[in-house]
Amino acid sequence: MDMVHISVGSAAIVVIMGMAVVFFGLILLMWVVQITSKIMIRQQEKAAAAKAAEPASKAAEQAVAPVKKEAAPGTAGELKLYDTDPRDAAMIMAIVADATGKPLNELRFKSIREVKEGDGTT
């Protein structure tokens, strides 16, 4: 077959065969990508299921283990509240920390009490 002087019919066959080879390769590539995608999704689902089961077992272990209350780093001990709601005391401490520009764990509050009008205490 002379490729310099080719007939229209032979040229058509070469074009069709070339396109068939390209499309066959693309279809194979598409199958490989789909199979790989399904494998990866299954691995991620298994990992997510294992991760979801892990906290449940840790929660069960923590429920059995006794809770040990320790002071947070930087705390300054007990705080006594006199006629004061704990929420109001927390707001007062936050306001003082903001006004002084110091972190709350560097301040020490010994007691907080509400001063009422005409109470005579200062």
C-alpha positions as CSV (number, residue, x, y, z in Angstrom):
1,M,0.0,0.0,0.0
2,D,1.5,3.3,-1.1
3,M,0.9,6.0,1.6
4,V,1.7,8.8,-0.7
5,H,-1.0,8.1,-3.3
6,I,-3.8,6.7,-1.2
7,S,-7.4,6.4,-2.3
8,V,-10.3,8.0,-0.6
9,G,-11.6,4.6,0.6
10,S,-8.3,3.6,2.1
11,A,-8.0,7.0,3.8
12,A,-11.5,6.6,5.3
13,I,-10.5,3.2,6.7
14,V,-7.3,4.5,8.3
15,V,-9.3,7.4,9.8
16,I,-12.0,5.1,11.2
17,M,-9.5,2.7,12.6
18,G,-7.5,5.5,14.2
19,M,-10.6,7.0,15.8
20,A,-11.7,3.5,17.0
21,V,-8.3,3.0,18.7
22,V,-8.5,6.4,20.4
23,F,-12.1,5.8,21.7
24,F,-11.3,2.3,22.9
25,G,-8.4,3.8,24.9
26,L,-10.6,6.5,26.3
27,I,-13.2,3.9,27.4
28,L,-10.6,1.8,29.1
29,L,-9.3,4.9,30.9
30,M,-12.8,5.8,32.0
31,W,-13.3,2.3,33.5
32,V,-10.0,2.5,35.3
33,V,-11.0,5.8,36.8
34,Q,-14.4,4.5,37.9
35,I,-13.0,1.4,39.5
36,T,-10.3,3.4,41.3
37,S,-12.9,5.9,42.5
38,K,-15.1,3.1,44.0
39,I,-12.1,1.6,45.8
40,M,-11.1,4.9,47.3
41,I,-14.7,5.6,48.4
42,R,-14.9,2.2,50.1
43,Q,-11.6,2.9,51.9
44,Q,-12.8,6.3,53.1
45,E,-16.1,4.8,54.3
46,K,-14.3,2.1,56.3
47,A,-12.0,4.8,57.8
48,A,-15.0,7.0,58.7
49,A,-16.8,4.0,60.3
50,A,-13.7,3.1,62.3
51,K,-13.3,6.7,63.4
52,A,-17.0,6.9,64.4
53,A,-16.7,3.7,66.4
54,E,-13.6,4.9,68.2
55,P,-15.1,7.8,70.2
56,A,-18.0,5.6,71.3
57,S,-15.5,3.2,72.8
58,K,-13.5,6.0,74.4
59,A,-16.8,7.5,75.8
60,A,-17.5,4.1,77.4
61,E,-14.1,4.0,78.9
62,Q,-14.4,7.5,80.2
63,A,-17.8,6.7,81.7
64,V,-16.3,3.9,83.7
65,A,-13.2,5.8,84.7
66,P,-13.6,8.1,87.7
67,V,-13.5,11.8,86.9
68,K,-10.7,13.6,88.7
69,K,-11.3,17.3,89.1
70,E,-8.1,19.3,89.1
71,A,-7.7,23.0,89.0
72,A,-7.0,24.4,85.6
73,P,-3.5,25.8,85.1
74,G,-3.3,29.4,86.4
75,T,-6.4,29.2,88.6
76,A,-6.1,31.0,91.9
77,G,-8.3,28.8,94.2
78,E,-11.8,29.2,95.5
79,L,-14.2,32.0,94.8
80,K,-16.9,32.9,97.3
81,L,-20.1,34.4,96.0
82,Y,-22.3,36.4,98.4
83,D,-25.9,37.1,97.1
84,T,-24.5,37.0,93.5
85,D,-25.6,34.8,90.6
86,P,-22.7,32.8,89.1
87,R,-23.5,34.2,85.7
88,D,-23.3,37.8,87.0
89,A,-20.0,36.9,88.7
90,A,-18.6,35.5,85.5
91,M,-19.5,38.7,83.6
92,I,-17.9,40.9,86.3
93,M,-14.7,38.9,86.1
94,A,-14.7,39.1,82.3
95,I,-15.2,42.9,82.5
96,V,-12.4,43.3,85.0
97,A,-10.1,41.2,82.9
98,D,-10.9,43.3,79.8
99,A,-10.5,46.6,81.6
100,T,-7.2,45.7,83.1
101,G,-6.0,44.1,79.9
102,K,-4.8,40.9,81.7
103,P,-5.8,37.3,81.0
104,L,-8.4,36.0,83.4
105,N,-6.0,33.3,84.7
106,E,-3.6,36.0,85.9
107,L,-6.3,37.7,88.1
108,R,-7.3,36.4,91.5
109,F,-10.9,36.9,92.8
110,K,-11.4,36.0,96.4
111,S,-15.1,36.9,96.7
112,I,-17.8,38.7,94.9
113,R,-20.9,40.1,96.6
114,E,-23.7,42.3,95.4
115,V,-23.9,45.7,97.0
116,K,-27.4,46.9,97.3
117,E,-28.6,50.5,97.6
118,G,-28.8,51.7,101.2
119,D,-26.9,48.6,102.4
120,G,-24.3,50.8,104.0
121,T,-21.4,48.5,102.9
122,T,-18.8,49.6,100.4
